[in-house]
Amino acid sequence: MEEENGFQIYNEGAAPERAVQALVTQNELPPPTQMRQAMIVGAGFIVMFMASAIIFAYGVYQVIYEEMAKQPRTPFTGTSSSIISLIGTLSITVMSMGGPFAMTWAKLYGPQPVIMSGGIVFGLNCILASLSEYVWQFALTQGVLVGMGTSCGGMIWPPVLRAISSHIGFRNALRISGCLVIPLAGFTLRWEPNFNTKVRGQTAGISRKTGWVNVPLVNWRVAQSKTFVLQALGCFLQSSGYATPPFFYAAFARSLGYSESMVDNFITISNAANFVSHIVIGYMADKYGRLNVLFLTTSLSSIAVFAVWLPATYANTAISGTAADVLLILFAILYGCFGSAYISLFPASLIELFGVQYFTSVNGALYLIRGVGALLGTPLTGLLLPGQSA
């Protein structure tokens, strides 16, 4: 029996897994048609485009709300940047912490009702946010409840949200972004028949009435291992700082005198670099190992902050304005390429570290830790801005 860090890696639970696999093989059905495959890809795109991409375009709203904070008689009048950033932070936090629950729900009830319900929650709370009059209401709707909806387009949403806000107001931008398209896409997404058989084997004996509150617990020996402790610490630190550049980058560029359209272009450039790099980084991970590429990309994203973004803050003092422009654009590209690579490579690396049988529980626990890190990191970073207070 293979052991690593004091706990079993691949053999535990192998017998039930082999039995389920034999059942799948015995009842194997033909592969889905090309039309069905295209519908699944399209539905998946819509879900990501309408939900996660909007959350990570929150930097646009950060700029709008900070400008409103300087004006009289607005919902954000006198509100600090730190408090405003808490709205977007809450959505990311709840999205991360709700992941383990959504995984359990999808196995018990299927992906269709989970995604459709999440889409309805997301859409309705974007609309409720558009009706909000106080900061705490934005935090509850655009923050907590929108995050709940997305726990189940980055290149396009920043300029679109800015254009909508400029012409018909930020409230209508919220209403349009909450368009109830996700439930329609979720109707298409259901388990592939052979995989459904496997899922039924994994959830056998779990009540559909009470199982929705169950989250797989981490094996105690796994939780005590150095590997898990170090991964938990890494997750906490990475999530603490990850959202700060996307949230404050646009506001920082605006403070330097860049136009609204140029500020949105910075976010678009970063998300475009993210899109292209995912293809290249995925290939590199397959060829050179997920853990190696994870370490490399995470290190490069940190280097980009210290070597590129920090020097850009000395515009018109230690460096020229032109140099600052170049550094801002370079940072948008570099952080877009390497910053989000952690999100895509992290789950896959857990299989190599802990084995398939521990993946679900370990992944769920670490995403909870990521949520705590996100909740603390960005708002505390906002307090470092001049003139900010809790």
N, C-alpha and C positions, 0 to 999 in steps of 0.2 A: 504494500500500500504506500503510495507516494505521499510524502509529508513536506511541508514548507512552512517555516516560521511557527512550527508547533501545531499546525492544523492540516487536515486532509485536503488534498487539492481536487482530484478528479474522480476518485472511486466512490465517495459517499453518495448514496442515492442513485448509483449506476443501474441497479436492478430495475427499479420502477421506470427509469428513463428508457431502458432497453425494451421493457414491456410496452410502453406507450409507443415507442418507435416501431415495434413490430406490428402494433395495431394500425398505425398510420400506413405502413407498407402494405399490409393486407388489404386495406380499404382505399388504397391510393386512387385518386380521381385524376382525370386528364387535366393538363394545365389550363389556366384561363385563356380566353380568346384575346387577340390583340386589342379589340375594342375595349374589353374589360380592363386590360392592363393600362390602356391610355386613360380611361376614366379614373382609375386609381391614382395615376400620376397627376392628373389634372386636379382631382379633389385634394390630394395632399398639398399641391402647390397653393391652392386657394386657402386652405387652413393656415399654412405657414405665412402666406402673404397677408392675410387679413388679421392675423392675431399676433404672432411673435414679431413680425417685422414692424408692426405699429408700435409695439412696446419698446423696441430698440431704436425707434425714431423719436423717442420722447424728448430728445434734446431740442427738437423744434418747439415743443410746448414749454420747455424750460426757459427758452429765450422769450417767448410770448408772455409767460407768467411773470418773469422778472421785469419786463418792461411795464406790465400792468402794476407791479408792486410800487413803481415810482409815480404812478398816477393816482389822483384822488378818487375815492368812491368806486373802487373796483373790488372784487372778491379777494384780491391779493395785495391790496394797499398796505405798505409797511411790512410785508412778509419777507423774511430772509431767504437767500438762495438755498440755504441748508434745508429749510422747511419745505420749500417748493420741490427740491430734489427728492424729498421723502415720498412724494406722490408716485413718481416713476419707480423709486426703489421698492416701494410696497408691492407694486405689480410684479416686479421680477422676483421678489422674495416669496410671495404667495405662489407664484407659478412654479418656482423651484421646490418649495416645501409641499406643494400639492401633488407633485409628480408621483411619489410612491402610492398615494391613494388612487390616483387616476389609473395607474397600472393595474392595481387590484380590481378596480371597477370594470376595466376593459376585459379582464379575464373572466369575471363573473357574469357580466351582462352583455359583453360584446362591445366593439368600438363604436358602433352606430349610435346607441343612446348616449354614450359618454360624450362623444364629440358633438353631437347635436345639442345636448344639454349645455355643454360648455360654450357653444356658439351662441345660444340664446342668452346665457348669463353675460357673455362678453358684449353682445350687441346692446342689450337692454341697459347695461351699466354705462356704456359709452353715451347713450342717450340721456341717462340720469345725470351723468357728469355735465352734460351740456346745460342742464337745468340748475346746477349747483350754484349757490350764492355765497358759500363760506368755504374756507380752506379745508376744514375737516370733512366737508362733504365731498370735495374733490379727492381727498386722501382715501375716503371710504369707497367711492364709486370708481374713479379712474385709477385708483391704486389697488386696494384690497380686492374688490369684487371683479374688476377686469382681470387681475392676476388669477383669480379663481377660474375664470372662464377660459384662460389660455393655458392652464396646466394640463389640460388633456393631451418680396418686393422692396427688402430694405433700400434698394437703389431708387425706387420710385416714390416711396411715401414721403420723404423729407420735402422735396419741392412741391409735391401735390398738397400736403398738409399746409405748407406755407402759402401756396396760391389760394387755396380755399379760405384760409384764415384771413388773408389780405382782402379778399373780395366780399366774403359774406360772413366773416367773423369766426373766432375760434370755437364758438358754441356749435355752429353748423358743421365745422370740421369734425368735431366729436360725433355729431349725429351721423354724418356720412361714413366716418370710419367704423361706426357701429352697425353699419348695414348688415342685416341678418342673412349673410351669404353662407356663413360657416355651417349652419344646420343643414342646408341643401347639399353641401359638399360631404358632410358627415354621413348623409344617407347612403352615399356610394361606398363608404369605407366599412367593410366587414371582413371578418377573418376568412382567409383562404381555407377551403374545406379541410384539407389535410392538416393544416396548422390548427384548425378549430378542434380537431380530434385530440391533438396534443394538449391544447389548453384545457379541454374537459378533463383530461387525465390529471393535470396539475391542480385543478380546483375541486376534484372529487372529495366529497365529505364536507365542503364548506357551504354553509347555508346562504342562500341568495338573499334572505331577509336580514341577516345580521352580519354577513361577511363583508359588507361595504366599509365597516370600520376597522377591518383587519389590515395591518401593515406587516409584511414579513420582518421578523426580528433577526438581528445579526447574531450568528453563533457566538457564544461568549468567548471561546478560544480565538476566534477570528478577531473579535473586537479588542482583545488584549494583545494581539500581535503588533510588532513594530511596524509592519507594512500598513496595517489599517490605521494606526495612530498617525503615522507620517502622511498618509493619504488624507486623513481628516484635517490635519493641520494645513496641508497644502490647499485643500478645498476652501477652507475658511479664509486663508490669506488671499487666494486668487479671487474669490468672489467679493472680498472686501474692497478690492481696488478695481475690479474689472469694469464696473459700470460708470466709474468716475469720468473717464475721457468721453464716452458717448454722451453723457448727460451734460457735462460742462464745457465740452469743446466748442460747441456753437456759441454759448454765452461768452466764452473767452474771446473768440474771434470777433463777436459783436462789440465787445468792450474795446477792441483795438481799432474800431472804426470801419470794419468790413460791412458791406451792404447785406441786407437780409437775404437776397438771392445768392450772394457769394457764400454766406454762412451755410445755407442749405446745400450748396454745391460741395462744401467740405464734407458734410455728412454723406452725401451721395457718393463722392469719390471713395470714402472709407468703406462704404457698403459694397461698392463695385469691386474694390480690391479684395474684400472678404469673399465675394462670390467666385472670383477667378481663382483665388488662392486655395479655396476648398478643394478644387479639382486636383491641383498640383500637390497639395499637402496629403490628400487621400492616396495618391499614387506613391508618394514618398513613404507614407506610413506602411503601405503594403510591402514595399521593397526593402526598407531599412529598419522596420520595426516601429510599432505604435509608441512604445515608451521612449525610444530614442527621439522620434520626431516631436513627441509631446514636450519633452525636456527642451529641445532646441527652440521650438516656436514660443514656448512660455518665456524662455530666457530672452529671446529676441524682442518680444513685446515689452518686457521690462526695460531692456536696453533702449528701445525707442523712446520710452517716457523720459529717461534721464539724459539721453544723448541728443534728442531732437526736440521734444516738447519744452523741457525746461529752458534750453537756450532761446527758444522762440519767445519766451516771456520777457526777454531783455530787449525787445524791439525798441529802436530809437534811443537806446542807452548804450549797452555794451556792443550791440551789433546793429547793422543798418536795417532799415525797413524792408528792403528787398530781400536780405538774408532771412528776415523773419517770415516773409511770405513763403519763401522756398521751404523753410523748416516746417511751417504749418501744413503745407501740402504734402511734404514728405512724411510727416507724422501721420496724417490721415491715411496715407497709403500703407505705411508700415504697420500701424496698429490694426488697420482693417485686415491686413494679410495674416498677422500672427496672433492678435489678441483673442479672437474668437475660435482659434484652432483648438484651444483647450476644451471648449464646449463639445466639439464633435469627436475629439480623440479620447477624452476622458472616459466615457462609458466603455468604449472598446478596450481600453487598457486594463479595465478592472477584470475582464475575463482572463487576461494573461496573468494577473496578479493573484486572483482569488479562485479561479475556476468557474465553470459554468453554473454549478449547483449553488454557489454563494452569490452569484451576480445580482439577482433581484433584491435580496435583502441588503447587501452592501451598497448597491447603487442607491436604494431608497434612503438609507441612513446618511450617506454622504451628500445627497441632494438636500436633505433637511439641514445639514451643517452648512451647505452652500447658501441656503436661504437666510440663515442667521448671520453669516458673514456679509451678505449683501445688505441686510437690514441695518447693520451697524456701520459699514464702511463708508458708503457714499454720503449720508447725512453728516457724519463726523468730519469727512473731508471738506464738506461745504462750510463748516465752522472755521476752517483755516482761511477762508476768503476775507479780505479786509472789510471791516465794518459789520461782520456777521456776529450773531449771538444766538444762543439756544432759545 
